[in-house]
Amino acid sequence: MERKPEWLKIKVNAEHKDVSKLLRKNNLHTVCEEAFCPNRMECFAKKTATFMILGDVCTRNCRYCNVTSGNPKPVVDDSENILETINKLGLKYVVVTSVTRDDLKDGGASQFVKVIEKVKDKDCKIEVLIPDFLGDLSALKKVVMSKPDVLNHNIETTKNIFSSVRPKGDYNQSLELIKRVKEIDPNMTTKSGFMVGLGESYEDVVETLKDLRSVNCDIVTIGQYLQPSKDNIEVAEYIHIDKFEEFKKIGLELGFKNVYSGPFVRSSYNAEEIYEGEDI
């Protein structure tokens, strides 16, 4: 595999330790740490994080993901600890995601609702990044009707290579979920994201952007896949930064309200700014 280009070199920020200590104290998981996100130190230094509920063990084993897979423990209600952490960090916008819990009757939707209701009660905007709930419409309705400010569901990769990257997922089911959100609540902001550099073609990327717009997805994020460990799928290609600008232009022309496209972009990275429509 080719060496990482200069634009993928990460600057280490040492101002992240306070957030790490607070998360440990409150027994909270973050996708930042579990998925080995390249932006985690920067986000922690800015006193923000993406909370991960339903434990830290996923029932799926996607080839790109560093989150532990296996048999999860019973669900613990994290909502009060999340609320305490939000208050201590002074957050006005928070992102909450989860591992995929195919073992639960509603996929964990009820726990999302608990967190959403408590966070909104404190006048804090909330974006939820949800799994596909195995296509369960009643589970999706629970989450949508609890009125998060943004409902995000990542399609993760393009249609042509989806089955090899996400063997337990379903490309069309993910599109259907986003479509259903707008049918339940036409005013809800929807968001999705995917990675490049996994072996997809330029045309594949354009196709996925068109597919997401066809289901009225409002915001899309596009980032470079970076292999988190030797056990994950290898990087097929490091996409040049100019290509990310091209993808952004195409997405905006297709009608997305905002397109956040760049090598280090992740679905919850700078989420508040993207929601507000800022160009960063």
FIDO-596511 format. One line per 4 residues: their letters; for each residue x, y, z of N, C-alpha, C, O. Coordinates in steps of 0.1 Angstrom, whole numbers. Example, Ala and Ser with C-alpha at 12.3 -4.5 7.8 and 13.67 -1.06 7.14 Angstrom:
2
AS	132/-57/78/123/-45/78/132/-33/78/142/-33/85; 128/-22/71/137/-11/71/129/0/79/134/11/80 .
//
This chain:
280
MERK	8/-12/0/0/0/0/9/12/0/19/13/7; 5/23/-8/12/35/-8/13/42/5/4/40/14; 23/50/7/24/58/20/14/69/20/9/74/10; 11/73/33/1/83/34/6/96/29/18/100/31 .
PEWL	-2/104/21/3/117/16/3/127/27/-2/125/38; 10/138/24/12/149/35/-1/154/41/-1/157/53; -12/154/33/-24/160/38/-31/151/48/-41/155/54; -26/139/50/-31/130/60/-23/128/73/-25/119/81 .
KIKV	-14/137/74/-6/138/87/-14/145/98/-19/156/95; -15/139/109/-23/144/120/-14/152/130/-3/147/134; -18/164/134/-11/171/144/-17/167/158/-29/167/160; -8/163/167/-12/158/180/-15/170/189/-8/180/190 .
NAEH	-27/169/195/-31/180/204/-32/174/218/-39/164/221; -24/179/228/-24/174/241/-34/179/251/-35/175/262; -43/188/246/-53/194/254/-66/186/255/-77/192/258; -65/173/254/-77/165/253/-79/157/266/-90/150/268 .
KDVS	-70/157/275/-70/148/287/-82/150/296/-87/141/302; -86/163/298/-97/166/307/-110/159/303/-117/153/311; -113/159/290/-125/153/285/-124/137/287/-134/131/291; -113/132/284/-110/117/286/-113/113/300/-120/103/303 .
KLLR	-108/121/310/-110/118/324/-125/119/328/-130/111/335; -132/129/322/-146/131/325/-154/119/320/-164/114/327; -151/114/308/-158/103/302/-156/90/310/-165/82/312; -143/88/315/-141/77/323/-148/77/337/-154/68/341 .
KNNL	-148/89/342/-155/91/355/-170/88/354/-176/82/363; -176/91/343/-190/89/341/-194/76/334/-205/74/330; -184/68/332/-185/55/326/-192/55/312/-201/48/309; -187/65/304/-193/67/291/-184/62/280/-172/63/281 .
HTVC	-190/57/269/-183/53/257/-184/64/247/-195/71/246; -174/66/238/-175/75/227/-171/67/214/-162/59/215; -177/70/203/-173/64/191/-159/70/187/-152/63/179; -156/81/192/-143/88/189/-132/78/193/-122/76/186 .
EEAF	-133/72/205/-123/63/210/-125/49/205/-115/42/201; -137/44/205/-139/30/201/-136/27/187/-131/17/183; -139/37/178/-137/36/164/-123/41/160/-120/41/148; -116/46/169/-102/52/167/-102/63/157/-95/63/147 .
CPNR	-111/73/159/-113/84/150/-101/92/150/-95/95/160; -96/97/138/-84/105/137/-86/119/143/-76/126/145; -98/123/145/-101/137/150/-103/137/165/-106/148/170; -102/126/172/-107/125/185/-99/135/195/-106/141/203 .
MECF	-86/137/193/-79/146/202/-83/160/199/-84/168/208; -85/164/186/-89/177/183/-103/180/189/-105/191/195; -112/171/188/-126/173/193/-126/173/208/-133/182/214; -118/164/215/-117/165/229/-111/178/234/-115/183/244 .
AKKT	-102/183/227/-96/196/230/-106/207/229/-104/217/236; -116/206/220/-126/216/219/-138/213/229/-148/219/228; -136/203/238/-146/200/248/-158/194/242/-169/198/246; -157/185/232/-168/179/226/-165/164/223/-153/161/222 .
ATFM	-175/156/222/-173/142/219/-186/136/214/-197/142/216; -186/125/207/-198/118/202/-201/106/211/-193/96/211; -211/107/219/-214/97/229/-220/84/222/-227/85/212; -216/73/227/-220/60/221/-228/52/232/-222/48/242 .
ILGD	-241/50/230/-249/43/239/-251/28/235/-245/24/225; -257/21/244/-260/6/242/-248/-2/244/-247/-13/239; -238/3/251/-226/-5/253/-215/-2/243/-216/7/235; -204/-11/244/-193/-9/235/-190/-21/227/-179/-23/221 .
VCTR	-200/-31/226/-198/-43/218/-209/-43/208/-221/-43/211; -206/-45/195/-215/-44/184/-218/-59/180/-210/-68/180; -231/-61/175/-235/-74/171/-231/-77/156/-233/-88/151; -226/-67/150/-221/-68/136/-206/-67/135/-199/-63/145 .
NCRY	-200/-70/124/-186/-70/122/-182/-64/109/-176/-71/100; -185/-51/107/-182/-45/94/-167/-44/92/-159/-42/102; -162/-46/80/-148/-48/78/-139/-35/80/-127/-36/82; -146/-24/80/-139/-11/81/-138/-6/96/-130/3/99 .
CNVT	-146/-12/105/-149/-7/118/-140/-13/129/-138/-25/129; -135/-5/138/-127/-9/149/-134/-12/162/-128/-16/172; -147/-9/162/-155/-12/174/-156/-27/176/-157/-35/167; -154/-31/189/-155/-46/192/-168/-52/188/-178/-46/191 .
SGNP	-167/-64/182/-179/-71/179/-180/-84/187/-170/-89/192; -192/-88/190/-194/-100/198/-208/-101/204/-218/-96/198; -208/-106/216/-221/-107/224/-222/-96/234/-214/-96/244; -230/-86/232/-231/-74/241/-237/-78/255/-244/-88/256 .
KPVV	-234/-69/264/-240/-70/278/-254/-64/278/-257/-57/268; -261/-66/288/-275/-60/289/-273/-44/289/-263/-39/293; -283/-38/283/-283/-23/282/-283/-16/295/-291/-19/304; -274/-6/297/-274/2/308/-278/16/304/-274/21/293 .
DDSE	-287/22/312/-292/36/308/-281/46/311/-278/49/323; -276/52/300/-265/62/301/-270/76/302/-262/85/303; -283/78/301/-289/91/298/-285/102/309/-281/113/305; -285/98/321/-282/107/332/-267/111/332/-264/123/334 .
NILE	-258/101/329/-244/104/328/-241/113/316/-232/121/317; -248/110/305/-246/119/294/-250/133/297/-243/143/293; -261/135/303/-266/148/307/-257/155/316/-254/167/314; -251/148/326/-241/154/335/-229/159/327/-224/170/330 .
TINK	-225/151/318/-213/154/310/-215/166/301/-207/175/300; -227/166/295/-231/178/287/-231/191/295/-226/201/290; -236/190/307/-237/202/315/-223/207/319/-220/219/319; -214/197/323/-200/201/327/-192/206/315/-183/215/317 .
LGLK	-195/201/303/-187/206/292/-194/219/286/-188/226/277; -206/222/290/-213/234/285/-217/233/271/-218/242/263; -221/221/266/-225/218/252/-239/223/249/-248/222/257; -240/229/237/-253/233/232/-257/225/220/-268/227/215 .
YVVV	-248/216/216/-251/207/205/-244/194/208/-232/194/210; -251/183/207/-244/170/210/-248/160/200/-259/160/194; -239/150/197/-242/139/188/-242/126/197/-232/124/204; -252/118/195/-253/105/202/-255/94/191/-263/95/183 .
TSVT	-246/84/192/-247/73/183/-248/60/192/-249/61/204; -246/48/185/-246/36/193/-239/25/185/-237/26/173; -236/14/192/-233/2/185/-246/-3/179/-256/1/183; -245/-13/169/-257/-19/164/-260/-31/173/-252/-39/176 .
RDDL	-273/-31/177/-278/-41/187/-289/-49/180/-301/-47/184; -285/-58/171/-295/-67/165/-302/-76/175/-312/-83/172; -296/-78/187/-302/-87/197/-313/-81/205/-321/-88/211; -316/-68/203/-326/-61/211/-339/-60/202/-338/-59/190 .
KDGG	-350/-61/209/-363/-61/202/-365/-49/193/-370/-50/181; -362/-37/198/-363/-25/189/-350/-19/185/-349/-8/181; -339/-27/186/-326/-23/182/-320/-12/190/-309/-6/187; -326/-9/202/-321/1/210/-328/14/209/-323/24/214 .
ASQF	-338/15/200/-345/28/198/-350/34/210/-350/46/212; -355/26/220/-361/32/232/-350/39/240/-353/49/247; -338/34/240/-327/41/247/-324/54/240/-320/64/247; -324/55/227/-322/67/220/-332/77/224/-329/89/227 .
VKVI	-345/73/225/-356/82/229/-353/88/243/-355/100/245; -349/80/253/-346/85/266/-335/96/266/-337/106/272; -325/94/258/-314/104/257/-319/116/251/-316/127/255; -326/115/240/-331/126/232/-340/135/241/-339/147/242 .
EKVK	-349/129/248/-359/136/257/-351/144/268/-355/155/271; -342/138/274/-334/144/285/-325/156/280/-324/166/286; -319/154/268/-311/164/263/-319/176/258/-315/187/261; -330/174/251/-338/185/246/-344/192/258/-347/204/256 .
DKDC	-347/186/269/-352/192/281/-343/203/286/-347/212/294; -330/201/283/-320/211/288/-316/221/277/-306/228/278; -325/223/267/-323/233/257/-309/231/250/-302/240/247; -306/218/247/-294/215/239/-299/208/226/-307/198/227 .
KIEV	-293/212/215/-297/205/203/-290/191/202/-279/189/208; -297/182/196/-292/168/196/-293/162/182/-303/163/175; -282/156/177/-281/149/165/-279/134/169/-270/131/176; -287/125/163/-286/111/166/-281/104/153/-286/106/142 .
LIPD	-271/96/155/-266/87/144/-270/73/147/-264/66/155; -280/68/140/-287/56/143/-283/44/134/-278/47/123; -284/32/139/-282/20/131/-295/18/122/-304/26/123; -295/7/114/-307/6/105/-319/-1/112/-329/-2/106 .
FLGD	-317/-5/125/-328/-12/132/-334/-24/124/-346/-27/126; -326/-30/116/-330/-41/107/-343/-38/99/-351/-47/96; -344/-25/96/-356/-21/88/-369/-20/95/-379/-19/89; -368/-20/109/-380/-20/117/-386/-6/117/-380/3/123 .
LSAL	-397/-3/110/-403/10/109/-408/15/123/-407/27/126; -413/6/131/-418/10/144/-407/16/153/-409/25/161; -395/9/152/-384/14/160/-379/28/155/-376/37/163; -379/29/142/-375/42/136/-385/53/140/-381/64/143 .
KKVV	-398/50/140/-408/60/144/-406/65/158/-408/77/161; -402/56/167/-400/60/181/-389/71/181/-391/81/188; -379/69/174/-368/79/174/-372/92/167/-370/103/173; -378/91/156/-382/103/148/-393/111/156/-392/124/157 .
MSKP	-402/104/163/-413/111/170/-408/118/183/-414/126/189; -396/114/187/-390/121/199/-383/134/195/-378/141/204; -383/137/182/-379/150/177/-364/154/179/-361/164/185; -354/145/175/-341/150/175/-339/161/165/-348/162/156 .
DVLN	-329/170/166/-328/181/156/-322/176/143/-326/181/132; -314/165/143/-309/159/131/-309/144/133/-306/139/143; -314/137/122/-314/122/123/-304/118/112/-306/120/100; -293/112/116/-282/107/108/-282/92/107/-283/85/117 .
HNIE	-281/87/95/-278/73/93/-268/71/82/-271/75/70; -257/66/85/-246/65/75/-248/53/66/-250/42/70; -247/56/53/-247/45/43/-233/39/43/-232/27/38; -223/46/47/-209/41/49/-201/39/36/-189/42/36 .
TTKN	-207/34/26/-199/31/14/-208/31/2/-220/31/3; -202/29/-10/-210/30/-22/-216/16/-26/-212/6/-20; -226/17/-34/-235/5/-37/-226/-6/-43/-228/-18/-39; -217/-3/-52/-210/-13/-59/-201/-22/-50/-199/-34/-54 .
IFSS	-196/-17/-39/-188/-25/-30/-194/-27/-16/-187/-32/-7; -207/-23/-15/-213/-24/-2/-213/-37/5/-209/-39/16; -216/-48/-3/-217/-61/3/-204/-66/8/-204/-74/17; -193/-62/2/-180/-67/6/-175/-59/18/-167/-65/26 .
VRPK	-180/-47/20/-175/-39/31/-184/-40/43/-180/-40/55; -197/-41/41/-207/-42/51/-216/-54/49/-228/-53/45; -210/-66/51/-218/-79/48/-231/-81/55/-239/-88/50; -233/-75/66/-245/-76/74/-255/-64/72/-266/-64/77 .
GDYN	-251/-55/64/-259/-43/61/-266/-45/48/-265/-55/41; -274/-35/44/-282/-35/32/-283/-21/26/-289/-12/32; -277/-18/15/-276/-5/9/-290/1/7/-293/12/11; -299/-7/1/-312/-2/-2/-320/0/11/-329/9/11 .
QSLE	-318/-8/21/-325/-7/34/-321/6/40/-329/13/46; -308/10/39/-303/23/45/-310/34/38/-314/44/44; -311/34/25/-317/44/17/-332/45/21/-338/56/23; -338/34/23/-353/33/27/-355/40/40/-365/47/42 .
LIKR	-345/38/50/-346/43/63/-347/59/62/-355/65/68; -337/64/54/-337/79/53/-349/84/46/-355/95/50; -354/77/37/-367/81/30/-378/81/40/-387/90/40; -379/71/48/-390/69/58/-390/81/68/-401/85/73 .
VKEI	-378/85/72/-378/96/81/-386/108/76/-393/114/84; -384/112/64/-391/123/58/-406/121/57/-414/130/57; -409/108/55/-424/105/54/-430/106/68/-442/110/69; -423/103/79/-428/104/92/-428/119/96/-438/124/102 .
DPNM	-418/126/94/-416/140/97/-409/148/86/-397/148/85; -417/154/77/-411/161/65/-401/172/69/-393/176/61; -403/177/81/-394/189/85/-381/185/92/-373/193/95; -379/172/94/-367/167/101/-355/168/92/-356/164/80 .
TTKS	-344/173/97/-332/173/90/-325/159/89/-323/153/100; -323/154/77/-317/141/76/-302/142/71/-299/152/64; -294/133/75/-280/133/72/-275/119/70/-280/110/76; -265/118/61/-258/105/59/-244/108/55/-240/119/52 .
GFMV	-236/97/56/-222/99/52/-216/86/47/-221/75/50; -205/87/40/-198/75/35/-183/78/34/-179/90/33; -175/67/33/-161/68/31/-157/65/17/-164/58/10; -146/71/13/-140/68/0/-126/62/2/-120/64/13 .
GLGE	-120/55/-8/-107/49/-7/-108/34/-3/-98/28/0; -120/29/-5/-122/15/-2/-123/6/-15/-125/-6/-14; -120/13/-26/-121/5/-39/-132/9/-48/-133/3/-59; -139/19/-44/-150/24/-52/-145/33/-64/-133/37/-63 .
SYED	-153/35/-74/-149/43/-85/-155/57/-84/-163/59/-75; -150/67/-91/-155/80/-91/-170/80/-94/-178/87/-88; -174/72/-104/-188/70/-108/-196/65/-97/-208/68/-95; -190/56/-89/-198/50/-77/-201/61/-67/-212/61/-62 .
VVET	-192/70/-65/-194/81/-55/-206/90/-60/-215/93/-53; -205/93/-73/-216/101/-78/-230/94/-77/-240/100/-74; -230/81/-80/-242/73/-79/-248/74/-65/-260/75/-63; -239/72/-55/-243/72/-41/-249/86/-37/-259/87/-30 .
LKDL	-242/97/-42/-247/110/-39/-261/112/-45/-270/117/-39; -263/107/-57/-276/108/-64/-287/100/-56/-298/104/-55; -283/88/-52/-292/79/-44/-296/86/-31/-308/85/-28; -287/92/-24/-291/99/-12/-300/111/-14/-309/113/-6 .
RSVN	-297/118/-25/-306/129/-28/-320/125/-32/-330/131/-30; -321/113/-38/-334/107/-43/-343/104/-31/-355/103/-33; -337/102/-19/-345/100/-7/-346/112/2/-349/111/14; -343/124/-4/-344/137/3/-334/138/15/-338/145/25 .
CDIV	-322/132/14/-312/134/24/-307/149/23/-304/154/12; -307/156/34/-303/170/34/-288/173/35/-284/182/28; -281/165/43/-267/168/45/-259/155/43/-264/144/47; -247/156/37/-239/144/35/-225/147/38/-220/158/36 .
TIGQ	-218/137/44/-204/139/48/-196/128/40/-201/117/38; -184/132/35/-176/123/27/-162/124/33/-156/135/33; -156/112/37/-142/113/42/-134/101/37/-139/91/32; -121/102/39/-111/92/35/-112/80/45/-111/83/57 .
YLQP	-113/68/40/-112/57/49/-97/55/53/-88/56/45; -95/53/66/-82/51/72/-82/38/80/-90/37/89; -74/28/76/-74/15/83/-71/17/98/-60/21/101; -81/14/107/-78/16/121/-69/6/127/-63/8/137 .
SKDN	-69/-6/122/-60/-17/127/-57/-27/116/-64/-27/105; -48/-36/118/-44/-45/108/-55/-56/105/-54/-63/95; -64/-56/114/-75/-66/113/-86/-61/104/-95/-68/100; -86/-48/101/-96/-42/92/-92/-42/77/-80/-44/74 .
IEVA	-102/-39/69/-99/-39/54/-88/-29/51/-88/-18/57; -80/-32/42/-69/-22/38/-74/-11/30/-84/-12/23; -67/0/31/-70/12/22/-67/8/8/-56/4/5; -76/10/-1/-74/8/-15/-67/19/-22/-59/18/-32 .
EYIH	-71/31/-17/-65/43/-24/-67/56/-15/-76/57/-7; -56/64/-15/-58/77/-8/-63/87/-18/-56/90/-28; -75/92/-16/-81/101/-25/-75/115/-24/-74/120/-13; -71/121/-35/-65/134/-35/-75/145/-30/-87/144/-33 .
IDKF	-70/155/-23/-79/165/-17/-87/172/-28/-98/177/-25; -82/173/-40/-90/180/-51/-103/172/-54/-113/178/-57; -102/159/-53/-114/151/-56/-125/154/-45/-137/154/-49; -121/156/-33/-131/159/-23/-138/172/-26/-150/173/-24 .
EEFK	-131/181/-31/-137/194/-36/-147/191/-47/-158/198/-48; -143/182/-56/-152/179/-67/-165/172/-62/-176/176/-67; -163/163/-52/-175/157/-47/-184/167/-40/-197/166/-41; -178/176/-33/-186/187/-27/-194/195/-37/-206/197/-35 .
KIGL	-188/199/-48/-194/206/-58/-206/199/-64/-217/204/-66; -204/186/-67/-214/177/-73/-226/176/-63/-237/177/-67; -223/174/-50/-233/173/-41/-242/185/-39/-254/184/-39; -236/197/-39/-243/209/-38/-252/211/-51/-263/216/-50 .
ELGF	-246/208/-62/-254/209/-75/-266/200/-75/-276/203/-81; -265/188/-68/-276/179/-67/-287/183/-57/-298/178/-58; -284/193/-49/-294/199/-40/-292/196/-25/-301/200/-18; -281/191/-21/-279/189/-7/-278/203/0/-272/212/-6 .
KNVY	-283/204/12/-282/217/19/-268/220/23/-263/231/23; -260/209/26/-246/211/30/-239/198/26/-244/187/28; -227/199/22/-218/188/19/-205/191/26/-198/201/23; -201/182/34/-188/183/42/-179/172/36/-181/160/39 .
SGPF	-169/176/28/-161/166/21/-146/169/23/-142/180/19; -139/159/28/-125/161/30/-118/149/36/-126/140/41; -105/148/36/-98/136/40/-102/131/55/-104/120/57; -103/141/64/-105/138/78/-120/139/82/-123/138/94 .
VRSS	-128/142/73/-143/143/76/-148/130/81/-146/120/75; -156/131/92/-163/120/97/-178/125/100/-180/137/100; -187/116/101/-201/119/102/-205/129/113/-213/138/111; -198/128/124/-201/138/135/-191/148/137/-192/156/147 .
YNAE	-181/149/129/-170/159/130/-176/173/126/-182/175/116; -174/183/135/-179/196/133/-194/196/130/-199/204/122; -201/187/137/-215/185/134/-224/198/136/-233/200/128; -221/205/146/-229/217/148/-228/227/137/-237/233/132 .
EIYE	-215/229/133/-212/239/122/-219/235/109/-225/243/101; -219/222/106/-225/216/94/-240/218/95/-246/222/85; -246/215/106/-260/217/108/-264/232/106/-275/235/100; -256/241/110/-259/255/109/-256/260/95/-259/272/92 .
GEDI	-251/252/86/-249/255/72/-236/262/70/-234/268/59; -226/262/79/-214/268/77/-205/261/67/-206/249/66; -197/268/60/-188/263/50/-174/261/56/-167/271/57; -171/249/61/-158/247/68/-149/237/61/-138/234/65 .
//
